[in-house]
Amino acid sequence: MTNPIAKGALSAIAIPAVSVSYAQDGTSTQPNALGMRPMQECAYQKRGENTC
């Protein structure tokens, strides 16, 4: 079986690029009173189990 993409040749397959920027202030790593990060807290609230 041979490789359809020749060695050294450019591929015709397009790879999408994504650019993401973050606030570099450390807020996403700071836990709340229950020890959860903001994304965990959001998921917890959406489950409807925030009846502590």
N, C-alpha and C positions, 0 to 999 in steps of 0.2 A: 504494500500500500504506500502511495507517495503522498507527500504533504502538498495540499493544493496551494499553499502560500510559499512561493519560492524564497529561499534563504536570502535575506538582504532586501527583498522587495517590500514595498508598502502594502499594507492590508487594505482591502476595500471595505472592511467592516467599520462602521462608525461607532465610536464609544462616547456616550453622552457624558458631559462634564457637569459637575455640580459645585457651586461655590457656597460655602457656609462661613459666616462670621459669628463670633461669640463675644459677649460683653467683657471678658477678661477681668471681671471684678470679684470673682469667686463666689457669687451668690448661688450658683447652681450646685456648689459643693457644701454649702452650709446647711446642716440638718435643723429641723424644727424641734419642738419640745418632745415629740415622739421619736426623734432620731431619723426622720425621713427627709430626703431631699425633695425639692419642689415638684419634680415630675412624679415621684412616688406618692406624694401627698395628693396630687391631682388625680391619679389613678385610684387611690384609696377612696377619695370622696365620690368619684363617679360610680364606684361599686355600691355605694349606699351603706357602707359599714362605719361611718364616722359617728357612731353613737357611743362614744367613750364616756 
